[in-house]
Amino acid sequence: MNVLIYLLPMALGLGLAGLFGFMWALKSGQYNDVDGAALRVLSDDDLPK
């Protein structure tokens, strides 16, 4: 039962760290270009001429 004293704050801290990381990624524009990566896969820019 004493282990809950350590595990509960660690779980809450890791959850909050993940939430802040996700919010930072949203704010910095990581998810703005959703279709760009799918279209870049199809481009033939890397082929030799």
PDB file with one MODEL, atoms N, CA, C and O in Angstrom:
MODEL        1
ATOM      1  N   MET A   1       0.817  -1.192   0.000  1.00  0.00           N
ATOM      2  CA  MET A   1       0.000   0.000   0.000  1.00  0.00           C
ATOM      3  C   MET A   1       0.865   1.261   0.000  1.00  0.00           C
ATOM      4  O   MET A   1       0.455   2.301  -0.515  1.00  0.00           O
ATOM      5  N   ASN A   2       2.051   1.162   0.575  1.00  0.00           N
ATOM      6  CA  ASN A   2       2.928   2.333   0.611  1.00  0.00           C
ATOM      7  C   ASN A   2       3.471   2.686  -0.767  1.00  0.00           C
ATOM      8  O   ASN A   2       3.887   3.822  -0.998  1.00  0.00           O
ATOM      9  N   VAL A   3       3.470   1.730  -1.677  1.00  0.00           N
ATOM     10  CA  VAL A   3       3.993   1.997  -3.005  1.00  0.00           C
ATOM     11  C   VAL A   3       3.080   2.962  -3.767  1.00  0.00           C
ATOM     12  O   VAL A   3       3.537   3.633  -4.692  1.00  0.00           O
ATOM     13  N   LEU A   4       1.816   3.041  -3.400  1.00  0.00           N
ATOM     14  CA  LEU A   4       0.892   3.979  -4.042  1.00  0.00           C
ATOM     15  C   LEU A   4       1.291   5.433  -3.782  1.00  0.00           C
ATOM     16  O   LEU A   4       0.991   6.318  -4.583  1.00  0.00           O
ATOM     17  N   ILE A   5       1.958   5.667  -2.677  1.00  0.00           N
ATOM     18  CA  ILE A   5       2.417   7.022  -2.364  1.00  0.00           C
ATOM     19  C   ILE A   5       3.420   7.487  -3.418  1.00  0.00           C
ATOM     20  O   ILE A   5       3.502   8.679  -3.711  1.00  0.00           O
ATOM     21  N   TYR A   6       4.179   6.561  -3.984  1.00  0.00           N
ATOM     22  CA  TYR A   6       5.157   6.895  -5.005  1.00  0.00           C
ATOM     23  C   TYR A   6       4.581   6.791  -6.422  1.00  0.00           C
ATOM     24  O   TYR A   6       4.873   7.628  -7.276  1.00  0.00           O
ATOM     25  N   LEU A   7       3.782   5.787  -6.663  1.00  0.00           N
ATOM     26  CA  LEU A   7       3.299   5.534  -8.013  1.00  0.00           C
ATOM     27  C   LEU A   7       2.247   6.542  -8.475  1.00  0.00           C
ATOM     28  O   LEU A   7       2.251   6.942  -9.639  1.00  0.00           O
ATOM     29  N   LEU A   8       1.371   6.948  -7.605  1.00  0.00           N
ATOM     30  CA  LEU A   8       0.319   7.880  -7.992  1.00  0.00           C
ATOM     31  C   LEU A   8       0.869   9.236  -8.433  1.00  0.00           C
ATOM     32  O   LEU A   8       0.471   9.718  -9.494  1.00  0.00           O
ATOM     33  N   PRO A   9       1.758   9.872  -7.679  1.00  0.00           N
ATOM     34  CA  PRO A   9       2.322  11.145  -8.171  1.00  0.00           C
ATOM     35  C   PRO A   9       3.165  10.969  -9.443  1.00  0.00           C
ATOM     36  O   PRO A   9       3.175  11.850 -10.302  1.00  0.00           O
ATOM     37  N   MET A  10       3.870   9.839  -9.565  1.00  0.00           N
ATOM     38  CA  MET A  10       4.648   9.611 -10.779  1.00  0.00           C
ATOM     39  C   MET A  10       3.737   9.441 -11.989  1.00  0.00           C
ATOM     40  O   MET A  10       4.041   9.953 -13.066  1.00  0.00           O
ATOM     41  N   ALA A  11       2.634   8.735 -11.827  1.00  0.00           N
ATOM     42  CA  ALA A  11       1.689   8.548 -12.930  1.00  0.00           C
ATOM     43  C   ALA A  11       1.046   9.877 -13.317  1.00  0.00           C
ATOM     44  O   ALA A  11       0.897  10.172 -14.503  1.00  0.00           O
ATOM     45  N   LEU A  12       0.672  10.665 -12.343  1.00  0.00           N
ATOM     46  CA  LEU A  12       0.100  11.982 -12.634  1.00  0.00           C
ATOM     47  C   LEU A  12       1.127  12.893 -13.300  1.00  0.00           C
ATOM     48  O   LEU A  12       0.798  13.629 -14.231  1.00  0.00           O
ATOM     49  N   GLY A  13       2.352  12.843 -12.830  1.00  0.00           N
ATOM     50  CA  GLY A  13       3.410  13.670 -13.421  1.00  0.00           C
ATOM     51  C   GLY A  13       3.693  13.278 -14.862  1.00  0.00           C
ATOM     52  O   GLY A  13       3.845  14.149 -15.718  1.00  0.00           O
ATOM     53  N   LEU A  14       3.765  11.975 -15.145  1.00  0.00           N
ATOM     54  CA  LEU A  14       4.004  11.528 -16.516  1.00  0.00           C
ATOM     55  C   LEU A  14       2.821  11.865 -17.427  1.00  0.00           C
ATOM     56  O   LEU A  14       3.011  12.226 -18.588  1.00  0.00           O
ATOM     57  N   GLY A  15       1.618  11.748 -16.904  1.00  0.00           N
ATOM     58  CA  GLY A  15       0.447  12.118 -17.687  1.00  0.00           C
ATOM     59  C   GLY A  15       0.429  13.599 -18.015  1.00  0.00           C
ATOM     60  O   GLY A  15       0.109  13.984 -19.140  1.00  0.00           O
ATOM     61  N   LEU A  16       0.772  14.434 -17.040  1.00  0.00           N
ATOM     62  CA  LEU A  16       0.827  15.875 -17.282  1.00  0.00           C
ATOM     63  C   LEU A  16       1.962  16.230 -18.233  1.00  0.00           C
ATOM     64  O   LEU A  16       1.816  17.135 -19.055  1.00  0.00           O
ATOM     65  N   ALA A  17       3.088  15.533 -18.136  1.00  0.00           N
ATOM     66  CA  ALA A  17       4.200  15.783 -19.059  1.00  0.00           C
ATOM     67  C   ALA A  17       3.782  15.431 -20.492  1.00  0.00           C
ATOM     68  O   ALA A  17       4.106  16.163 -21.427  1.00  0.00           O
ATOM     69  N   GLY A  18       3.071  14.328 -20.663  1.00  0.00           N
ATOM     70  CA  GLY A  18       2.569  13.969 -21.983  1.00  0.00           C
ATOM     71  C   GLY A  18       1.567  14.976 -22.513  1.00  0.00           C
ATOM     72  O   GLY A  18       1.583  15.310 -23.698  1.00  0.00           O
ATOM     73  N   LEU A  19       0.703  15.456 -21.649  1.00  0.00           N
ATOM     74  CA  LEU A  19      -0.283  16.461 -22.055  1.00  0.00           C
ATOM     75  C   LEU A  19       0.402  17.757 -22.464  1.00  0.00           C
ATOM     76  O   LEU A  19       0.045  18.350 -23.482  1.00  0.00           O
ATOM     77  N   PHE A  20       1.379  18.204 -21.687  1.00  0.00           N
ATOM     78  CA  PHE A  20       2.098  19.429 -22.037  1.00  0.00           C
ATOM     79  C   PHE A  20       2.898  19.248 -23.323  1.00  0.00           C
ATOM     80  O   PHE A  20       2.997  20.180 -24.122  1.00  0.00           O
ATOM     81  N   GLY A  21       3.469  18.063 -23.534  1.00  0.00           N
ATOM     82  CA  GLY A  21       4.172  17.796 -24.781  1.00  0.00           C
ATOM     83  C   GLY A  21       3.246  17.839 -25.973  1.00  0.00           C
ATOM     84  O   GLY A  21       3.610  18.373 -27.021  1.00  0.00           O
ATOM     85  N   PHE A  22       2.067  17.294 -25.835  1.00  0.00           N
ATOM     86  CA  PHE A  22       1.083  17.331 -26.910  1.00  0.00           C
ATOM     87  C   PHE A  22       0.612  18.755 -27.178  1.00  0.00           C
ATOM     88  O   PHE A  22       0.463  19.155 -28.333  1.00  0.00           O
ATOM     89  N   MET A  23       0.378  19.518 -26.119  1.00  0.00           N
ATOM     90  CA  MET A  23      -0.047  20.904 -26.296  1.00  0.00           C
ATOM     91  C   MET A  23       1.052  21.731 -26.961  1.00  0.00           C
ATOM     92  O   MET A  23       0.761  22.596 -27.787  1.00  0.00           O
ATOM     93  N   TRP A  24       2.321  21.471 -26.605  1.00  0.00           N
ATOM     94  CA  TRP A  24       3.440  22.155 -27.241  1.00  0.00           C
ATOM     95  C   TRP A  24       3.496  21.814 -28.732  1.00  0.00           C
ATOM     96  O   TRP A  24       3.733  22.692 -29.561  1.00  0.00           O
ATOM     97  N   ALA A  25       3.277  20.545 -29.073  1.00  0.00           N
ATOM     98  CA  ALA A  25       3.302  20.133 -30.474  1.00  0.00           C
ATOM     99  C   ALA A  25       2.166  20.803 -31.245  1.00  0.00           C
ATOM    100  O   ALA A  25       2.360  21.197 -32.395  1.00  0.00           O
ATOM    101  N   LEU A  26       1.011  20.939 -30.651  1.00  0.00           N
ATOM    102  CA  LEU A  26      -0.090  21.640 -31.303  1.00  0.00           C
ATOM    103  C   LEU A  26       0.240  23.112 -31.521  1.00  0.00           C
ATOM    104  O   LEU A  26      -0.017  23.664 -32.591  1.00  0.00           O
ATOM    105  N   LYS A  27       0.812  23.742 -30.496  1.00  0.00           N
ATOM    106  CA  LYS A  27       1.100  25.165 -30.573  1.00  0.00           C
ATOM    107  C   LYS A  27       2.225  25.457 -31.568  1.00  0.00           C
ATOM    108  O   LYS A  27       2.220  26.508 -32.208  1.00  0.00           O
ATOM    109  N   SER A  28       3.188  24.545 -31.707  1.00  0.00           N
ATOM    110  CA  SER A  28       4.314  24.799 -32.603  1.00  0.00           C
ATOM    111  C   SER A  28       4.015  24.431 -34.046  1.00  0.00           C
ATOM    112  O   SER A  28       4.872  24.621 -34.909  1.00  0.00           O
ATOM    113  N   GLY A  29       2.823  23.909 -34.339  1.00  0.00           N
ATOM    114  CA  GLY A  29       2.423  23.664 -35.712  1.00  0.00           C
ATOM    115  C   GLY A  29       2.821  22.307 -36.249  1.00  0.00           C
ATOM    116  O   GLY A  29       2.962  22.158 -37.463  1.00  0.00           O
ATOM    117  N   GLN A  30       3.006  21.322 -35.410  1.00  0.00           N
ATOM    118  CA  GLN A  30       3.404  19.996 -35.869  1.00  0.00           C
ATOM    119  C   GLN A  30       2.306  19.300 -36.661  1.00  0.00           C
ATOM    120  O   GLN A  30       2.599  18.430 -37.481  1.00  0.00           O
ATOM    121  N   TYR A  31       1.061  19.661 -36.436  1.00  0.00           N
ATOM    122  CA  TYR A  31      -0.062  18.977 -37.076  1.00  0.00           C
ATOM    123  C   TYR A  31      -0.771  19.848 -38.106  1.00  0.00           C
ATOM    124  O   TYR A  31      -1.911  19.557 -38.467  1.00  0.00           O
ATOM    125  N   ASN A  32      -0.130  20.906 -38.586  1.00  0.00           N
ATOM    126  CA  ASN A  32      -0.779  21.799 -39.538  1.00  0.00           C
ATOM    127  C   ASN A  32      -0.882  21.191 -40.927  1.00  0.00           C
ATOM    128  O   ASN A  32      -1.904  21.359 -41.592  1.00  0.00           O
ATOM    129  N   ASP A  33       0.151  20.487 -41.384  1.00  0.00           N
ATOM    130  CA  ASP A  33       0.188  19.952 -42.744  1.00  0.00           C
ATOM    131  C   ASP A  33      -0.101  18.454 -42.698  1.00  0.00           C
ATOM    132  O   ASP A  33       0.824  17.642 -42.716  1.00  0.00           O
ATOM    133  N   VAL A  34      -1.364  18.090 -42.638  1.00  0.00           N
ATOM    134  CA  VAL A  34      -1.747  16.688 -42.502  1.00  0.00           C
ATOM    135  C   VAL A  34      -1.565  15.936 -43.821  1.00  0.00           C
ATOM    136  O   VAL A  34      -1.132  14.784 -43.815  1.00  0.00           O
ATOM    137  N   ASP A  35      -1.886  16.562 -44.938  1.00  0.00           N
ATOM    138  CA  ASP A  35      -1.822  15.889 -46.234  1.00  0.00           C
ATOM    139  C   ASP A  35      -0.459  16.009 -46.903  1.00  0.00           C
ATOM    140  O   ASP A  35      -0.203  15.318 -47.888  1.00  0.00           O
ATOM    141  N   GLY A  36       0.406  16.852 -46.404  1.00  0.00           N
ATOM    142  CA  GLY A  36       1.693  17.079 -47.055  1.00  0.00           C
ATOM    143  C   GLY A  36       2.585  15.856 -47.067  1.00  0.00           C
ATOM    144  O   GLY A  36       3.207  15.567 -48.089  1.00  0.00           O
ATOM    145  N   ALA A  37       2.668  15.131 -45.971  1.00  0.00           N
ATOM    146  CA  ALA A  37       3.528  13.953 -45.917  1.00  0.00           C
ATOM    147  C   ALA A  37       3.023  12.860 -46.841  1.00  0.00           C
ATOM    148  O   ALA A  37       3.825  12.142 -47.438  1.00  0.00           O
ATOM    149  N   ALA A  38       1.726  12.722 -46.970  1.00  0.00           N
ATOM    150  CA  ALA A  38       1.174  11.697 -47.854  1.00  0.00           C
ATOM    151  C   ALA A  38       1.472  12.026 -49.311  1.00  0.00           C
ATOM    152  O   ALA A  38       1.700  11.121 -50.114  1.00  0.00           O
ATOM    153  N   LEU A  39       1.474  13.293 -49.656  1.00  0.00           N
ATOM    154  CA  LEU A  39       1.760  13.685 -51.038  1.00  0.00           C
ATOM    155  C   LEU A  39       3.255  13.666 -51.334  1.00  0.00           C
ATOM    156  O   LEU A  39       3.644  13.417 -52.475  1.00  0.00           O
ATOM    157  N   ARG A  40       4.101  13.921 -50.342  1.00  0.00           N
ATOM    158  CA  ARG A  40       5.549  13.880 -50.547  1.00  0.00           C
ATOM    159  C   ARG A  40       6.030  12.477 -50.839  1.00  0.00           C
ATOM    160  O   ARG A  40       7.042  12.309 -51.520  1.00  0.00           O
ATOM    161  N   VAL A  41       5.344  11.471 -50.348  1.00  0.00           N
ATOM    162  CA  VAL A  41       5.723  10.093 -50.619  1.00  0.00           C
ATOM    163  C   VAL A  41       5.568   9.792 -52.107  1.00  0.00           C
ATOM    164  O   VAL A  41       6.349   9.022 -52.665  1.00  0.00           O
ATOM    165  N   LEU A  42       4.592  10.376 -52.740  1.00  0.00           N
ATOM    166  CA  LEU A  42       4.297  10.090 -54.134  1.00  0.00           C
ATOM    167  C   LEU A  42       5.138  10.895 -55.120  1.00  0.00           C
ATOM    168  O   LEU A  42       5.122  10.591 -56.312  1.00  0.00           O
ATOM    169  N   SER A  43       5.865  11.901 -54.669  1.00  0.00           N
ATOM    170  CA  SER A  43       6.632  12.737 -55.591  1.00  0.00           C
ATOM    171  C   SER A  43       7.879  12.000 -56.063  1.00  0.00           C
ATOM    172  O   SER A  43       8.434  11.163 -55.351  1.00  0.00           O
ATOM    173  N   ASP A  44       8.309  12.331 -57.287  1.00  0.00           N
ATOM    174  CA  ASP A  44       9.473  11.682 -57.896  1.00  0.00           C
ATOM    175  C   ASP A  44      10.682  12.602 -57.918  1.00  0.00           C
ATOM    176  O   ASP A  44      11.465  12.557 -58.867  1.00  0.00           O
ATOM    177  N   ASP A  45      10.854  13.425 -56.911  1.00  0.00           N
ATOM    178  CA  ASP A  45      11.954  14.377 -56.889  1.00  0.00           C
ATOM    179  C   ASP A  45      13.307  13.706 -56.694  1.00  0.00           C
ATOM    180  O   ASP A  45      14.326  14.283 -57.075  1.00  0.00           O
ATOM    181  N   ASP A  46      13.354  12.527 -56.122  1.00  0.00           N
ATOM    182  CA  ASP A  46      14.635  11.888 -55.810  1.00  0.00           C
ATOM    183  C   ASP A  46      15.157  10.984 -56.936  1.00  0.00           C
ATOM    184  O   ASP A  46      16.210  10.365 -56.782  1.00  0.00           O
ATOM    185  N   LEU A  47      14.447  10.900 -58.053  1.00  0.00           N
ATOM    186  CA  LEU A  47      14.900  10.071 -59.163  1.00  0.00           C
ATOM    187  C   LEU A  47      15.998  10.774 -59.955  1.00  0.00           C
ATOM    188  O   LEU A  47      15.909  11.980 -60.184  1.00  0.00           O
ATOM    189  N   PRO A  48      17.035  10.044 -60.379  1.00  0.00           N
ATOM    190  CA  PRO A  48      18.086  10.671 -61.206  1.00  0.00           C
ATOM    191  C   PRO A  48      17.547  10.996 -62.600  1.00  0.00           C
ATOM    192  O   PRO A  48      16.679  10.296 -63.120  1.00  0.00           O
ATOM    193  N   LYS A  49      18.064  12.049 -63.183  1.00  0.00           N
ATOM    194  CA  LYS A  49      17.571  12.483 -64.504  1.00  0.00           C
ATOM    195  C   LYS A  49      18.395  11.928 -65.629  1.00  0.00           C
ATOM    196  O   LYS A  49      18.111  12.200 -66.796  1.00  0.00           O
TER     197      LYS A  49
ENDMDL
END
